[in-house]
Structure formats: structure tokens, C-alpha cells
Amino acid sequence: MANVDRLRRANGLTVGELLSRAGMTKSYYQSRAGFSLPYNTNDIEALAAALGVTPEEVASPETMTRIEMRVPADPLVARVRRLIDSQASTEDELLRHLEEIDPLLADNARTLLAAASHTVVLDEEVLRLITHWADVPTEYLTDHTDETVADRTEAELELREAMRAAGASSIQFRALGQMSPDALRAIAQSLRSGPSTR
């Protein structure tokens, strides 16, 4: 439920603080946030209370107001360009994709990619759409301070690129389960090295 993370960040809460307030364990929350299991009405009420909003705001994306966030331009632009490269795509192709969804969000992305200052104010939805387009966790762009997500995502991107170079058309990264970033990089390196000659 993307609303939970958006509301959490808008309230300046860490995941740990939200879980403490809502009385949830990390594994319980992650199983629902990852869509393995649905939230029940008690979960929604507990999250709403922890976030200081109504249960309807937690449950319904249509009632969610857009959230603008001030973000550091340089690292975020680098990550967006990394995603574009990982898709073997171009900035123009990404912008056309966003334009088809919402021209205002495409303008947000243009502003980011052309940022001349150290920070830029964006509609968070554009970051969600870019990560969806690139098939990576939303937090890779929306929570640039989470080094665990960044490391795992970078390792998956390396593996994706190595697989493409080896001729594979796609991979479902969720199927990789809890492989460590180092294990993903080792597989990518093995693919780049090609078959061993014995």
C-alpha cells in the first residue's frame, strides 16, 4: 500500500517509528507492504491512528493528496539516469512514458533531470512512476538515505545488465528471494566472465 509509505514520509516517521506506534512487527508489516498478504481492517485502523489520518486515507489512493517533497538533486538525478541506463533506454523515452500518464509529472521529471540547484521540489508520484517503469523498489528514489535498499537495487541492476548482455530477455527479481547484494553481484560477474574453459 503505497499510501502508507507516502504518509509515513510526510509525517517524518521512520518505518521503525511507524511500526512502534501501530504495534506491528517488521516482518508482519513487510509481508503486507510487499503485497504477500492483505492488510485487514484492524491493520488499517492501527496505521491510520499512528499516522494521524483517517482509515479511508490509508486505504484509498483516490483520497490521497499528492505529496511534494524537497529532494537532493544530484544523487537523485544520478539514480534516475542509472535506471534509464539499466533499461537500455533514454531520457526522452522515459519522459514520453510519463507524458502519456500525466503531463504535469513529466514536467516534474524534466525539472529534476535539468536541475541546476542542489535541491528540487517534486511531486512524489513522479518518483513512484519512474521506479515502476524501471521495475525497482520505490524507496530507491523516494528514500535516498536507505543504503540497504540502494545496495540491493544496484546489485539487481548489475545482474539485469549482465543477463541482458548474456542474451536473457528478462528476470523476475522477486523470484530471487532474499539473495544478498554480494550474491547477486557474484552471479552478474559470472555472467560477464562467460563460460569457464576447462
C-alpha positions as CSV (number, residue, x, y, z in Angstrom):
1,M,0.0,0.0,0.0
2,A,1.9,3.0,-1.3
3,N,-0.2,5.4,0.7
4,V,1.3,4.1,4.0
5,D,4.8,4.9,2.9
6,R,3.8,8.3,1.5
7,L,2.0,9.2,4.7
8,R,4.9,7.9,6.8
9,R,7.4,10.1,5.0
10,A,5.1,13.1,5.0
11,N,4.9,12.7,8.8
12,G,8.7,12.4,9.0
13,L,8.5,8.9,10.5
14,T,10.9,6.1,10.0
15,V,9.5,2.6,9.4
16,G,10.5,1.7,12.9
17,E,8.7,4.6,14.5
18,L,5.5,3.8,12.4
19,L,5.6,0.2,13.5
20,S,6.1,1.1,17.1
21,R,3.1,3.5,17.0
22,A,1.0,0.9,15.1
23,G,2.0,-2.0,17.3
24,M,3.2,-4.1,14.4
25,T,6.3,-6.2,13.9
26,K,8.7,-5.6,11.0
27,S,8.0,-9.0,9.4
28,Y,4.2,-8.6,9.7
29,Y,4.4,-5.1,8.1
30,Q,6.8,-6.2,5.3
31,S,4.6,-9.2,4.4
32,R,1.7,-6.7,3.8
33,A,3.7,-3.9,2.3
34,G,5.1,-6.4,-0.2
35,F,1.5,-7.5,-1.1
36,S,2.2,-11.1,0.1
37,L,-0.8,-10.7,2.4
38,P,-3.5,-8.0,2.5
39,Y,-4.0,-5.5,5.3
40,N,-7.1,-6.2,7.4
41,T,-9.3,-3.5,8.9
42,N,-7.5,-3.6,12.2
43,D,-4.2,-3.0,10.4
44,I,-5.7,-0.1,8.5
45,E,-7.1,1.5,11.7
46,A,-3.8,1.0,13.6
47,L,-1.8,2.6,10.7
48,A,-4.3,5.4,10.4
49,A,-4.0,6.2,14.1
50,A,-0.2,6.0,14.0
51,L,-0.2,8.4,11.0
52,G,-2.8,10.8,12.4
53,V,-5.2,10.3,9.4
54,T,-8.5,8.6,8.6
55,P,-8.6,4.9,7.7
56,E,-10.0,6.0,4.3
57,E,-6.8,7.9,3.6
58,V,-4.7,4.9,4.3
59,A,-7.0,2.5,2.3
60,S,-7.9,4.6,-0.7
61,P,-5.3,6.1,-3.1
62,E,-8.0,8.3,-4.7
63,T,-8.4,10.2,-1.4
64,M,-4.7,10.7,-1.1
65,T,-3.4,14.2,-1.8
66,R,-0.3,14.5,-3.8
67,I,2.8,14.9,-1.7
68,E,5.5,17.4,-2.7
69,M,9.0,16.7,-1.4
70,R,12.2,18.6,-1.5
71,V,14.9,16.3,-2.6
72,P,18.7,16.5,-3.2
73,A,19.0,16.9,-7.0
74,D,22.5,15.4,-7.7
75,P,22.1,11.9,-6.1
76,L,18.5,11.6,-7.3
77,V,19.4,12.6,-10.9
78,A,22.3,10.1,-10.8
79,R,19.8,7.3,-9.7
80,V,17.2,8.2,-12.3
81,R,19.9,8.1,-15.0
82,R,21.2,4.8,-13.7
83,L,17.6,3.4,-14.1
84,I,17.4,4.8,-17.6
85,D,20.7,3.1,-18.5
86,S,19.6,-0.2,-16.8
87,Q,16.5,-0.2,-19.1
88,A,18.7,0.4,-22.2
89,S,16.5,3.5,-22.7
90,T,16.9,7.3,-23.0
91,E,15.7,10.3,-21.0
92,D,13.4,11.1,-23.9
93,E,11.8,7.7,-23.8
94,L,11.2,8.0,-20.1
95,L,9.7,11.4,-20.5
96,R,7.4,10.3,-23.3
97,H,6.2,7.4,-21.0
98,L,5.5,9.9,-18.2
99,E,3.8,12.3,-20.6
100,E,1.3,9.6,-21.5
101,I,0.4,9.1,-17.9
102,D,0.4,12.7,-16.6
103,P,2.0,15.7,-18.4
104,L,2.5,17.5,-15.1
105,L,4.5,14.6,-13.8
106,A,6.5,14.6,-17.0
107,D,7.3,18.3,-16.3
108,N,8.4,17.3,-12.8
109,A,10.8,14.8,-14.3
110,R,12.2,17.3,-16.8
111,T,12.7,19.7,-13.9
112,L,14.6,17.1,-12.0
113,L,16.8,16.0,-14.9
114,A,17.7,19.6,-15.7
115,A,18.1,20.7,-12.1
116,A,20.7,23.5,-11.8
117,S,20.4,23.7,-8.0
118,H,21.3,21.4,-5.2
119,T,17.7,20.6,-4.3
120,V,14.4,20.4,-6.2
121,V,10.8,20.2,-5.2
122,L,8.9,17.3,-6.8
123,D,5.6,15.6,-6.7
124,E,6.5,12.2,-5.1
125,E,4.2,10.5,-7.6
126,V,6.8,11.1,-10.4
127,L,9.4,9.1,-8.4
128,R,7.0,6.3,-7.9
129,L,6.2,6.2,-11.6
130,I,9.8,6.1,-12.6
131,T,10.6,3.2,-10.2
132,H,7.6,1.4,-11.5
133,W,8.7,1.9,-15.1
134,A,12.2,0.6,-14.2
135,D,10.8,-2.3,-12.0
136,V,12.7,-1.3,-8.9
137,P,11.6,-0.6,-5.3
138,T,10.0,2.8,-4.9
139,E,12.3,3.6,-2.0
140,Y,15.3,3.6,-4.4
141,L,14.2,7.1,-5.3
142,T,11.9,8.2,-2.5
143,D,14.2,7.3,0.4
144,H,17.7,8.0,-0.8
145,T,19.1,7.5,2.7
146,D,18.2,3.8,2.9
147,E,21.6,2.3,2.0
148,T,20.2,-1.3,2.2
149,V,17.6,-0.6,-0.5
150,A,20.2,1.2,-2.6
151,D,22.7,-1.6,-2.3
152,R,20.2,-4.3,-3.1
153,T,18.8,-2.3,-6.1
154,E,22.2,-1.6,-7.5
155,A,23.1,-5.3,-7.3
156,E,19.8,-6.2,-9.1
157,L,20.6,-3.7,-11.8
158,E,24.0,-5.1,-12.3
159,L,22.6,-8.6,-12.6
160,R,19.9,-7.3,-15.0
161,E,22.5,-5.7,-17.2
162,A,24.7,-8.8,-17.2
163,M,21.8,-11.0,-18.1
164,R,20.8,-8.7,-21.0
165,A,24.4,-8.8,-22.2
166,A,24.3,-12.6,-22.0
167,G,21.1,-12.7,-24.1
168,A,18.5,-13.2,-21.4
169,S,15.4,-11.1,-22.1
170,S,14.0,-10.7,-18.6
171,I,14.1,-11.9,-15.0
172,Q,11.6,-11.6,-12.1
173,F,13.7,-10.2,-9.3
174,R,11.1,-11.1,-6.7
175,A,11.9,-14.7,-7.6
176,L,15.5,-14.2,-6.3
177,G,14.1,-14.0,-2.8
178,Q,16.5,-12.8,-0.1
179,M,19.7,-13.2,-2.0
180,S,22.3,-10.8,-0.7
181,P,23.6,-8.0,-2.9
182,D,27.0,-9.7,-2.9
183,A,25.4,-12.9,-4.2
184,L,23.6,-11.0,-7.0
185,R,26.9,-9.3,-7.9
186,A,28.7,-12.6,-8.0
187,I,26.1,-14.0,-10.4
188,A,26.5,-10.9,-12.6
189,Q,30.2,-11.2,-12.6
190,S,30.0,-14.9,-13.5
191,L,27.7,-14.0,-16.4
192,R,30.1,-11.3,-17.6
193,S,33.0,-13.7,-17.4
194,G,31.3,-16.2,-19.7
195,P,31.8,-20.0,-19.5
196,S,35.0,-21.2,-18.0
197,T,37.4,-23.1,-20.2
198,R,38.5,-26.3,-18.6
